[in-house]
Amino acid sequence: MAPARPALAAITALLIAATLAPAAQATDLLQAWQAAQSHDRELAVARATQATALPQREQATALWRPGVALTAAAGLATGETDTRGAQFAAPGFGQSTGVDFATSVTGGTATRVALQASQPLYNPERRAQQQQLGLQADQTDLQWQAAQQAAMLRTAQRYFDLAVAQEALRVIDGQLDAVRKMATEAQDRFDIGSAPITDTHEAQARLAQLQAQRLAAQADLDIKRRQLADSTGMPPAALTARLPGHGEPATTHALQVWQQEAEAGNPAIRLQQLAARIAQAEADKHASAAAPKLDLVAQAAQDRLSGSGDYGSGARNKNLNAMVGVQLTVPLYTGGWRSAKQEEALRRWEQAQAQVDSTREQVAQQVHAAWLGLQLGAQRVHALMQALTASEARQDATLTGHEVGHRTLLDVLNADNDTAATRLALAQARSELLLNQLRLSQLAGQLDEAALQRANQMLDTPSNQSRPSGLLSTK
């Protein structure tokens, strides 16, 4: 079998030149997050929900402000009075007893105007309502904070999904270019009788496999790019993500420390704790509904009835009254409604308490999984780096063996496939390692732009990511 070193070297040079071509301007992680803040739909929903916190606090304050109401009424009415045995006295008439008085207005015009004001002085039910509204406002604010952190992690996940999908397509394209050239060379060598037909068939079979893989990889890349474009509002054609470089996230915290920080700061746990306190306030509100209430009240009213009656036309009754004082209200019986609502609220409070424990357990498991992913992920990255070095050495040795006739073309193709798979696995492992660091921060309630900035600084430069990734790559 004739040596083919010059042809293979030319293939290598062409492949390296292609893969080192200038790359499009890459979008970094912070740019993606800054764009997502105004375009992420889930974040927009959370932002609109957070706007209800201020009105809730205003409602809580308004419960203890005075209420003023003006009422006016007009209509047709009939009024009759009959007083017997009254005492009458008037200047010039002396004093008389046993006097009878009677008024009559039939189908007359009646009007009523009243101004009423009330200021709560003592009202346990309103106090519980005020506490409940304040807790609901706190819950709304915390939901917004949780939504921001979830959006940061979601953006990072979509960003690295795109970066890995780009790498997968780049690896396959590198293999395709090299296998096409290898298939051509195999056919030429067969034509001159220096290689068996099996080399041509093996190259063509691998080429068909790679073409099918590329279609799947291209579809996956389009989906990942569209997902990031939808959440950031950036044009899909302008989105080019960067993979993590050779650095590793800091792993200074022990598992116990992360568990403690998550216990204190995890948004899901804090939200569930607030939900339990709100349920307790609801039970207190119904319990307080049976307590006496004291209000400062003031009212002024005028009632007028005019028309014709049994004693002639032009009859009119007019009544003016005003009062300032305190009003005591003591609920006596509500038909069992209040006690039933209180019982329901207590059961919901028990449910919320149980949910706090369940959420705490789930978060502890998530922290453990993310921490293990961070610890073992670092080891996995080191192992894959060693595997990649070994795969590239095997690739070179297999190529040399093929040139001297000790290895077949299939051996060369398999070695290249293993090297490409290892390189892609390393990119995925590095991305997952960085994501686990962000997940831990989010589980502890500490994910912010500073954490994203640290992750952003660990991304590789576009030039480093344009490295050769296919067959016959050299070190």
C-alpha positions as a Python dict, from the first residue, in 0.01 Angstrom:
ca = {
    (1, 'M'): (0, 0, 0),
    (2, 'A'): (152, 333, -108),
    (3, 'P'): (225, 599, 151),
    (4, 'A'): (-24, 883, 160),
    (5, 'R'): (142, 1119, 405),
    (6, 'P'): (159, 1424, 171),
    (7, 'A'): (-211, 1397, 78),
    (8, 'L'): (-317, 1355, 439),
    (9, 'A'): (-100, 1648, 543),
    (10, 'A'): (-270, 1864, 280),
    (11, 'I'): (-609, 1758, 414),
    (12, 'T'): (-499, 1854, 763),
    (13, 'A'): (-382, 2196, 648),
    (14, 'L'): (-708, 2266, 468),
    (15, 'L'): (-911, 2162, 771),
    (16, 'I'): (-711, 2379, 1012),
    (17, 'A'): (-737, 2678, 778),
    (18, 'A'): (-1113, 2638, 757),
    (19, 'T'): (-1167, 2601, 1130),
    (20, 'L'): (-942, 2896, 1214),
    (21, 'A'): (-1135, 3136, 987),
    (22, 'P'): (-1250, 3455, 1162),
    (23, 'A'): (-1560, 3388, 1369),
    (24, 'A'): (-1864, 3613, 1395),
    (25, 'Q'): (-1873, 3852, 1687),
    (26, 'A'): (-1983, 3641, 1983),
    (27, 'T'): (-2247, 3746, 2236),
    (28, 'D'): (-2133, 3710, 2595),
    (29, 'L'): (-2346, 3596, 2889),
    (30, 'L'): (-2394, 3944, 3039),
    (31, 'Q'): (-2512, 4085, 2707),
    (32, 'A'): (-2768, 3805, 2683),
    (33, 'W'): (-2894, 3875, 3037),
    (34, 'Q'): (-2915, 4251, 2982),
    (35, 'A'): (-3125, 4190, 2672),
    (36, 'A'): (-3340, 3931, 2850),
    (37, 'Q'): (-3438, 4179, 3123),
    (38, 'S'): (-3662, 4362, 2879),
    (39, 'H'): (-3769, 4072, 2656),
    (40, 'D'): (-3808, 3760, 2870),
    (41, 'R'): (-4184, 3692, 2881),
    (42, 'E'): (-4184, 3511, 3213),
    (43, 'L'): (-3991, 3797, 3369),
    (44, 'A'): (-4239, 4046, 3224),
    (45, 'V'): (-4525, 3860, 3393),
    (46, 'A'): (-4337, 3867, 3725),
    (47, 'R'): (-4265, 4238, 3685),
    (48, 'A'): (-4635, 4312, 3631),
    (49, 'T'): (-4723, 4103, 3936),
    (50, 'Q'): (-4466, 4284, 4149),
    (51, 'A'): (-4643, 4614, 4076),
    (52, 'T'): (-4931, 4498, 4300),
    (53, 'A'): (-4714, 4512, 4614),
    (54, 'L'): (-4749, 4891, 4660),
    (55, 'P'): (-5131, 4889, 4636),
    (56, 'Q'): (-5139, 4605, 4889),
    (57, 'R'): (-4939, 4813, 5137),
    (58, 'E'): (-5163, 5112, 5071),
    (59, 'Q'): (-5466, 4895, 5147),
    (60, 'A'): (-5309, 4790, 5477),
    (61, 'T'): (-5255, 5154, 5576),
    (62, 'A'): (-5603, 5261, 5463),
    (63, 'L'): (-5769, 5015, 5702),
    (64, 'W'): (-5696, 5256, 5991),
    (65, 'R'): (-5790, 5578, 5819),
    (66, 'P'): (-6133, 5739, 5870),
    (67, 'G'): (-6408, 5658, 5628),
    (68, 'V'): (-6653, 5927, 5514),
    (69, 'A'): (-6975, 5859, 5324),
    (70, 'L'): (-7246, 6085, 5187),
    (71, 'T'): (-7585, 5932, 5115),
    (72, 'A'): (-7883, 6094, 4944),
    (73, 'A'): (-8220, 5947, 4863),
    (74, 'A'): (-8546, 6073, 4709),
    (75, 'G'): (-8876, 5909, 4629),
    (76, 'L'): (-9246, 5878, 4697),
    (77, 'A'): (-9351, 5805, 5054),
    (78, 'T'): (-9645, 5808, 5293),
    (79, 'G'): (-9608, 5910, 5655),
    (80, 'E'): (-9861, 5934, 5939),
    (81, 'T'): (-9813, 6013, 6308),
    (82, 'D'): (-10072, 5992, 6587),
    (83, 'T'): (-9979, 6123, 6931),
    (84, 'R'): (-10227, 6111, 7225),
    (85, 'G'): (-10200, 6234, 7583),
    (86, 'A'): (-9923, 6481, 7504),
    (87, 'Q'): (-9847, 6801, 7688),
    (88, 'F'): (-9864, 7129, 7498),
    (89, 'A'): (-9732, 7468, 7601),
    (90, 'A'): (-9699, 7790, 7404),
    (91, 'P'): (-9677, 8163, 7483),
    (92, 'G'): (-10029, 8304, 7525),
    (93, 'F'): (-10189, 7961, 7534),
    (94, 'G'): (-10073, 7840, 7867),
    (95, 'Q'): (-10008, 7474, 7928),
    (96, 'S'): (-10241, 7191, 7839),
    (97, 'T'): (-10224, 6817, 7903),
    (98, 'G'): (-10397, 6529, 7731),
    (99, 'V'): (-10340, 6693, 7395),
    (100, 'D'): (-10360, 6488, 7073),
    (101, 'F'): (-10143, 6551, 6764),
    (102, 'A'): (-10175, 6393, 6420),
    (103, 'T'): (-10000, 6442, 6086),
    (104, 'S'): (-10069, 6280, 5755),
    (105, 'V'): (-9886, 6285, 5420),
    (106, 'T'): (-10009, 6045, 5155),
    (107, 'G'): (-9804, 5985, 4841),
    (108, 'G'): (-9573, 6277, 4916),
    (109, 'T'): (-9216, 6351, 4825),
    (110, 'A'): (-8949, 6220, 5063),
    (111, 'T'): (-8580, 6316, 5069),
    (112, 'R'): (-8294, 6210, 5291),
    (113, 'V'): (-7940, 6347, 5307),
    (114, 'A'): (-7685, 6206, 5552),
    (115, 'L'): (-7313, 6257, 5608),
    (116, 'Q'): (-7138, 5988, 5809),
    (117, 'A'): (-6776, 5950, 5923),
    (118, 'S'): (-6617, 5663, 6111),
    (119, 'Q'): (-6269, 5618, 6257),
    (120, 'P'): (-6169, 5268, 6383),
    (121, 'L'): (-6032, 5282, 6737),
    (122, 'Y'): (-6014, 4918, 6833),
    (123, 'N'): (-6066, 4645, 6574),
    (124, 'P'): (-5872, 4316, 6604),
    (125, 'E'): (-6014, 4192, 6276),
    (126, 'R'): (-5874, 4490, 6087),
    (127, 'R'): (-5542, 4447, 6262),
    (128, 'A'): (-5523, 4090, 6130),
    (129, 'Q'): (-5624, 4210, 5782),
    (130, 'Q'): (-5348, 4472, 5793),
    (131, 'Q'): (-5090, 4210, 5886),
    (132, 'Q'): (-5213, 3980, 5611),
    (133, 'L'): (-5192, 4253, 5344),
    (134, 'G'): (-4840, 4343, 5455),
    (135, 'L'): (-4732, 3980, 5430),
    (136, 'Q'): (-4890, 3949, 5086),
    (137, 'A'): (-4696, 4256, 4971),
    (138, 'D'): (-4374, 4104, 5110),
    (139, 'Q'): (-4458, 3782, 4926),
    (140, 'T'): (-4507, 3972, 4600),
    (141, 'D'): (-4170, 4145, 4636),
    (142, 'L'): (-4000, 3814, 4713),
    (143, 'Q'): (-4166, 3651, 4413),
    (144, 'W'): (-4012, 3923, 4198),
    (145, 'Q'): (-3667, 3857, 4342),
    (146, 'A'): (-3711, 3484, 4285),
    (147, 'A'): (-3831, 3547, 3928),
    (148, 'Q'): (-3522, 3757, 3855),
    (149, 'Q'): (-3288, 3485, 3977),
    (150, 'A'): (-3482, 3218, 3787),
    (151, 'A'): (-3458, 3432, 3472),
    (152, 'M'): (-3081, 3469, 3519),
    (153, 'L'): (-3039, 3093, 3548),
    (154, 'R'): (-3278, 3033, 3258),
    (155, 'T'): (-3083, 3274, 3038),
    (156, 'A'): (-2753, 3109, 3134),
    (157, 'Q'): (-2899, 2763, 3061),
    (158, 'R'): (-3020, 2872, 2716),
    (159, 'Y'): (-2690, 3048, 2648),
    (160, 'F'): (-2481, 2741, 2722),
    (161, 'D'): (-2727, 2516, 2540),
    (162, 'L'): (-2661, 2730, 2233),
    (163, 'A'): (-2284, 2723, 2290),
    (164, 'V'): (-2281, 2342, 2313),
    (165, 'A'): (-2508, 2310, 2008),
    (166, 'Q'): (-2268, 2532, 1812),
    (167, 'E'): (-1976, 2317, 1923),
    (168, 'A'): (-2157, 2000, 1823),
    (169, 'L'): (-2220, 2135, 1474),
    (170, 'R'): (-1863, 2262, 1447),
    (171, 'V'): (-1726, 1920, 1542),
    (172, 'I'): (-1947, 1744, 1288),
    (173, 'D'): (-1859, 1993, 1014),
    (174, 'G'): (-1491, 1936, 1079),
    (175, 'Q'): (-1540, 1561, 1054),
    (176, 'L'): (-1748, 1597, 737),
    (177, 'D'): (-1483, 1804, 561),
    (178, 'A'): (-1212, 1558, 650),
    (179, 'V'): (-1413, 1245, 567),
    (180, 'R'): (-1511, 1387, 227),
    (181, 'K'): (-1143, 1437, 146),
    (182, 'M'): (-1061, 1093, 285),
    (183, 'A'): (-1336, 935, 72),
    (184, 'T'): (-1198, 1106, -238),
    (185, 'E'): (-847, 989, -157),
    (186, 'A'): (-967, 634, -90),
    (187, 'Q'): (-1141, 627, -428),
    (188, 'D'): (-827, 761, -602),
    (189, 'R'): (-609, 503, -432),
    (190, 'F'): (-850, 226, -525),
    (191, 'D'): (-849, 344, -886),
    (192, 'I'): (-470, 308, -901),
    (193, 'G'): (-484, -22, -714),
    (194, 'S'): (-307, 87, -396),
    (195, 'A'): (-607, 48, -162),
    (196, 'P'): (-897, -199, -130),
    (197, 'I'): (-1257, -103, -217),
    (198, 'T'): (-1349, -150, 149),
    (199, 'D'): (-1175, 179, 230),
    (200, 'T'): (-1404, 360, -13),
    (201, 'H'): (-1715, 191, 127),
    (202, 'E'): (-1615, 265, 486),
    (203, 'A'): (-1551, 629, 407),
    (204, 'Q'): (-1883, 662, 224),
    (205, 'A'): (-2072, 493, 508),
    (206, 'R'): (-1915, 723, 767),
    (207, 'L'): (-1990, 1021, 544),
    (208, 'A'): (-2359, 927, 529),
    (209, 'Q'): (-2371, 885, 906),
    (210, 'L'): (-2215, 1224, 961),
    (211, 'Q'): (-2454, 1389, 715),
    (212, 'A'): (-2748, 1249, 913),
    (213, 'Q'): (-2590, 1367, 1238),
    (214, 'R'): (-2537, 1710, 1094),
    (215, 'L'): (-2905, 1747, 1004),
    (216, 'A'): (-2998, 1663, 1362),
    (217, 'A'): (-2729, 1895, 1499),
    (218, 'Q'): (-2842, 2180, 1274),
    (219, 'A'): (-3203, 2138, 1386),
    (220, 'D'): (-3096, 2134, 1750),
    (221, 'L'): (-2885, 2445, 1697),
    (222, 'D'): (-3176, 2630, 1532),
    (223, 'I'): (-3403, 2540, 1824),
    (224, 'K'): (-3150, 2651, 2086),
    (225, 'R'): (-3078, 2974, 1901),
    (226, 'R'): (-3450, 3050, 1867),
    (227, 'Q'): (-3507, 2991, 2240),
    (228, 'L'): (-3233, 3238, 2333),
    (229, 'A'): (-3348, 3485, 2067),
    (230, 'D'): (-3706, 3475, 2197),
    (231, 'S'): (-3599, 3548, 2554),
    (232, 'T'): (-3348, 3822, 2464),
    (233, 'G'): (-3511, 3987, 2164),
    (234, 'M'): (-3183, 3965, 1976),
    (235, 'P'): (-3182, 3862, 1608),
    (236, 'P'): (-3112, 3488, 1581),
    (237, 'A'): (-2849, 3547, 1314),
    (238, 'A'): (-2655, 3769, 1556),
    (239, 'L'): (-2645, 3513, 1837),
    (240, 'T'): (-2316, 3330, 1874),
    (241, 'A'): (-2249, 3196, 2223),
    (242, 'R'): (-1912, 3129, 2385),
    (243, 'L'): (-1814, 2813, 2570),
    (244, 'P'): (-1643, 2815, 2911),
    (245, 'G'): (-1266, 2817, 2891),
    (246, 'H'): (-1013, 2625, 3094),
    (247, 'G'): (-1085, 2795, 3427),
    (248, 'E'): (-1302, 2635, 3693),
    (249, 'P'): (-1559, 2789, 3932),
    (250, 'A'): (-1450, 2844, 4290),
    (251, 'T'): (-1558, 2559, 4518),
    (252, 'T'): (-1465, 2709, 4855),
    (253, 'H'): (-1792, 2630, 5036),
    (254, 'A'): (-1855, 2291, 5189),
    (255, 'L'): (-2190, 2121, 5139),
    (256, 'Q'): (-2302, 2206, 5493),
    (257, 'V'): (-2236, 2576, 5432),
    (258, 'W'): (-2439, 2572, 5111),
    (259, 'Q'): (-2722, 2391, 5292),
    (260, 'Q'): (-2724, 2654, 5567),
    (261, 'E'): (-2723, 2940, 5319),
    (262, 'A'): (-3006, 2780, 5121),
    (263, 'E'): (-3205, 2729, 5442),
    (264, 'A'): (-3177, 3102, 5515),
    (265, 'G'): (-3198, 3251, 5167),
    (266, 'N'): (-3366, 3012, 4924),
    (267, 'P'): (-3655, 3199, 4758),
    (268, 'A'): (-3885, 2894, 4748),
    (269, 'I'): (-3843, 2828, 5121),
    (270, 'R'): (-3893, 3194, 5211),
    (271, 'L'): (-4202, 3216, 4990),
    (272, 'Q'): (-4353, 2909, 5152),
    (273, 'Q'): (-4277, 3047, 5498),
    (274, 'L'): (-4458, 3368, 5404),
    (275, 'A'): (-4749, 3162, 5273),
    (276, 'A'): (-4772, 2991, 5613),
    (277, 'R'): (-4771, 3328, 5791),
    (278, 'I'): (-5043, 3456, 5558),
    (279, 'A'): (-5252, 3148, 5634),
    (280, 'Q'): (-5202, 3212, 6006),
    (281, 'A'): (-5313, 3574, 5962),
    (282, 'E'): (-5626, 3452, 5780),
    (283, 'A'): (-5711, 3230, 6077),
    (284, 'D'): (-5647, 3520, 6316),
    (285, 'K'): (-5875, 3741, 6109),
    (286, 'H'): (-6170, 3502, 6144),
    (287, 'A'): (-6096, 3449, 6512),
    (288, 'S'): (-6096, 3826, 6565),
    (289, 'A'): (-6429, 3865, 6387),
    (290, 'A'): (-6598, 3767, 6716),
    (291, 'A'): (-6417, 4036, 6914),
    (292, 'P'): (-6584, 4370, 7007),
    (293, 'K'): (-6507, 4668, 6784),
    (294, 'L'): (-6495, 5031, 6887),
    (295, 'D'): (-6529, 5318, 6637),
    (296, 'L'): (-6541, 5696, 6665),
    (297, 'V'): (-6846, 5803, 6463),
    (298, 'A'): (-6996, 6133, 6353),
    (299, 'Q'): (-7309, 6180, 6148),
    (300, 'A'): (-7555, 6448, 6040),
    (301, 'A'): (-7882, 6375, 5860),
    (302, 'Q'): (-8192, 6551, 5734),
    (303, 'D'): (-8521, 6374, 5653),
    (304, 'R'): (-8804, 6562, 5481),
    (305, 'L'): (-9152, 6447, 5376),
    (306, 'S'): (-9395, 6691, 5210),
    (307, 'G'): (-9727, 6663, 5028),
    (308, 'S'): (-10103, 6638, 5101),
    (309, 'G'): (-10276, 6426, 5361),
    (310, 'D'): (-10588, 6382, 5568),
    (311, 'Y'): (-10560, 6727, 5724),
    (312, 'G'): (-10501, 6939, 5416),
    (313, 'S'): (-10243, 7024, 5151),
    (314, 'G'): (-9897, 7164, 5209),
    (315, 'A'): (-9817, 6921, 5489),
    (316, 'R'): (-9449, 6875, 5571),
    (317, 'N'): (-9248, 6673, 5818),
    (318, 'K'): (-8881, 6765, 5864),
    (319, 'N'): (-8629, 6598, 6092),
    (320, 'L'): (-8268, 6710, 6152),
    (321, 'N'): (-8021, 6517, 6367),
    (322, 'A'): (-7646, 6513, 6433),
    (323, 'M'): (-7430, 6302, 6657),
    (324, 'V'): (-7063, 6261, 6754),
    (325, 'G'): (-6954, 5977, 6978),
    (326, 'V'): (-6826, 5626, 6997),
    (327, 'Q'): (-6992, 5311, 6871),
    (328, 'L'): (-6940, 4968, 7022),
    (329, 'T'): (-7019, 4663, 6809),
    (330, 'V'): (-7032, 4319, 6966),
    (331, 'P'): (-7092, 4031, 6720),
    (332, 'L'): (-7320, 3774, 6882),
    (333, 'Y'): (-7401, 3507, 6627),
    (334, 'T'): (-7320, 3450, 6258),
    (335, 'G'): (-7497, 3120, 6209),
    (336, 'G'): (-7171, 2926, 6236),
    (337, 'W'): (-7015, 3095, 5933),
    (338, 'R'): (-6730, 3260, 6126),
    (339, 'S'): (-6627, 2948, 6315),
    (340, 'A'): (-6639, 2741, 5995),
    (341, 'K'): (-6417, 2992, 5813),
    (342, 'Q'): (-6174, 2992, 6104),
    (343, 'E'): (-6159, 2613, 6100),
    (344, 'E'): (-6092, 2615, 5726),
    (345, 'A'): (-5816, 2875, 5770),
    (346, 'L'): (-5651, 2668, 6044),
    (347, 'R'): (-5645, 2362, 5822),
    (348, 'R'): (-5489, 2566, 5542),
    (349, 'W'): (-5228, 2692, 5784),
    (350, 'E'): (-5140, 2333, 5876),
    (351, 'Q'): (-5115, 2255, 5503),
    (352, 'A'): (-4883, 2553, 5452),
    (353, 'Q'): (-4666, 2445, 5744),
    (354, 'A'): (-4635, 2097, 5598),
    (355, 'Q'): (-4546, 2249, 5261),
    (356, 'V'): (-4264, 2448, 5425),
    (357, 'D'): (-4106, 2123, 5547),
    (358, 'S'): (-4156, 1960, 5207),
    (359, 'T'): (-4000, 2257, 5024),
    (360, 'R'): (-3709, 2263, 5267),
    (361, 'E'): (-3641, 1895, 5197),
    (362, 'Q'): (-3664, 1941, 4820),
    (363, 'V'): (-3425, 2236, 4828),
    (364, 'A'): (-3178, 2040, 5040),
    (365, 'Q'): (-3181, 1765, 4777),
    (366, 'Q'): (-3133, 2016, 4495),
    (367, 'V'): (-2841, 2178, 4678),
    (368, 'H'): (-2682, 1839, 4733),
    (369, 'A'): (-2722, 1749, 4365),
    (370, 'A'): (-2581, 2082, 4245),
    (371, 'W'): (-2292, 2064, 4491),
    (372, 'L'): (-2209, 1711, 4379),
    (373, 'G'): (-2234, 1827, 4020),
    (374, 'L'): (-1985, 2099, 4099),
    (375, 'Q'): (-1742, 1872, 4285),
    (376, 'L'): (-1764, 1571, 4056),
    (377, 'G'): (-1799, 1794, 3751),
    (378, 'A'): (-1455, 1937, 3812),
    (379, 'Q'): (-1313, 1586, 3832),
    (380, 'R'): (-1502, 1491, 3517),
    (381, 'V'): (-1353, 1789, 3332),
    (382, 'H'): (-1002, 1684, 3436),
    (383, 'A'): (-1071, 1326, 3327),
    (384, 'L'): (-1206, 1439, 2989),
    (385, 'M'): (-906, 1665, 2935),
    (386, 'Q'): (-678, 1366, 2989),
    (387, 'A'): (-905, 1156, 2767),
    (388, 'L'): (-886, 1417, 2493),
    (389, 'T'): (-507, 1422, 2511),
    (390, 'A'): (-501, 1043, 2489),
    (391, 'S'): (-756, 1042, 2204),
    (392, 'E'): (-548, 1287, 2003),
    (393, 'A'): (-237, 1077, 2062),
    (394, 'R'): (-427, 767, 1954),
    (395, 'Q'): (-552, 957, 1649),
    (396, 'D'): (-198, 1044, 1545),
    (397, 'A'): (-74, 687, 1610),
    (398, 'T'): (-365, 538, 1413),
    (399, 'L'): (-294, 772, 1124),
    (400, 'T'): (71, 671, 1124),
    (401, 'G'): (-30, 304, 1141),
    (402, 'H'): (-262, 353, 845),
    (403, 'E'): (18, 510, 643),
    (404, 'V'): (245, 209, 694),
    (405, 'G'): (-38, -38, 639),
    (406, 'H'): (-86, -156, 999),
    (407, 'R'): (-424, 14, 1047),
    (408, 'T'): (-728, 36, 820),
    (409, 'L'): (-917, 346, 717),
    (410, 'L'): (-1197, 237, 949),
    (411, 'D'): (-952, 249, 1240),
    (412, 'V'): (-864, 606, 1143),
    (413, 'L'): (-1231, 705, 1118),
    (414, 'N'): (-1310, 548, 1454),
    (415, 'A'): (-1020, 722, 1621),
    (416, 'D'): (-1132, 1053, 1481),
    (417, 'N'): (-1491, 990, 1592),
    (418, 'D'): (-1376, 913, 1947),
    (419, 'T'): (-1166, 1230, 1955),
    (420, 'A'): (-1457, 1441, 1833),
    (421, 'A'): (-1697, 1283, 2087),
    (422, 'T'): (-1449, 1347, 2369),
    (423, 'R'): (-1401, 1708, 2265),
    (424, 'L'): (-1778, 1763, 2262),
    (425, 'A'): (-1820, 1588, 2597),
    (426, 'L'): (-1553, 1818, 2742),
    (427, 'A'): (-1741, 2126, 2619),
    (428, 'Q'): (-2063, 1993, 2771),
    (429, 'A'): (-1891, 1912, 3101),
    (430, 'R'): (-1740, 2260, 3127),
    (431, 'S'): (-2076, 2421, 3056),
    (432, 'E'): (-2254, 2204, 3311),
    (433, 'L'): (-1985, 2277, 3569),
    (434, 'L'): (-2041, 2651, 3535),
    (435, 'L'): (-2418, 2606, 3540),
    (436, 'N'): (-2397, 2407, 3863),
    (437, 'Q'): (-2213, 2699, 4023),
    (438, 'L'): (-2495, 2932, 3914),
    (439, 'R'): (-2756, 2681, 4034),
    (440, 'L'): (-2598, 2671, 4378),
    (441, 'S'): (-2602, 3050, 4394),
    (442, 'Q'): (-2966, 3055, 4289),
    (443, 'L'): (-3062, 2787, 4543),
    (444, 'A'): (-2896, 2995, 4815),
    (445, 'G'): (-3075, 3309, 4697),
    (446, 'Q'): (-2743, 3469, 4596),
    (447, 'L'): (-2763, 3470, 4216),
    (448, 'D'): (-2711, 3825, 4090),
    (449, 'E'): (-2531, 4016, 3816),
    (450, 'A'): (-2204, 3987, 4005),
    (451, 'A'): (-2232, 3607, 3986),
    (452, 'L'): (-2309, 3631, 3614),
    (453, 'Q'): (-2009, 3860, 3571),
    (454, 'R'): (-1783, 3601, 3734),
    (455, 'A'): (-1924, 3332, 3506),
    (456, 'N'): (-1885, 3560, 3206),
    (457, 'Q'): (-1516, 3607, 3282),
    (458, 'M'): (-1467, 3230, 3253),
    (459, 'L'): (-1589, 3215, 2894),
    (460, 'D'): (-1338, 3130, 2628),
    (461, 'T'): (-1237, 3382, 2363),
    (462, 'P'): (-1391, 3331, 2017),
    (463, 'S'): (-1048, 3266, 1866),
    (464, 'N'): (-984, 2981, 2109),
    (465, 'Q'): (-1321, 2829, 2027),
    (466, 'S'): (-1243, 2821, 1657),
    (467, 'R'): (-999, 2537, 1711),
    (468, 'P'): (-984, 2239, 1475),
    (469, 'S'): (-1232, 1973, 1572),
    (470, 'G'): (-1238, 1714, 1298),
    (471, 'L'): (-1032, 1441, 1147),
    (472, 'L'): (-653, 1471, 1136),
    (473, 'S'): (-631, 1771, 1367),
    (474, 'T'): (-283, 1840, 1493),
    (475, 'K'): (-166, 1949, 1835),
}
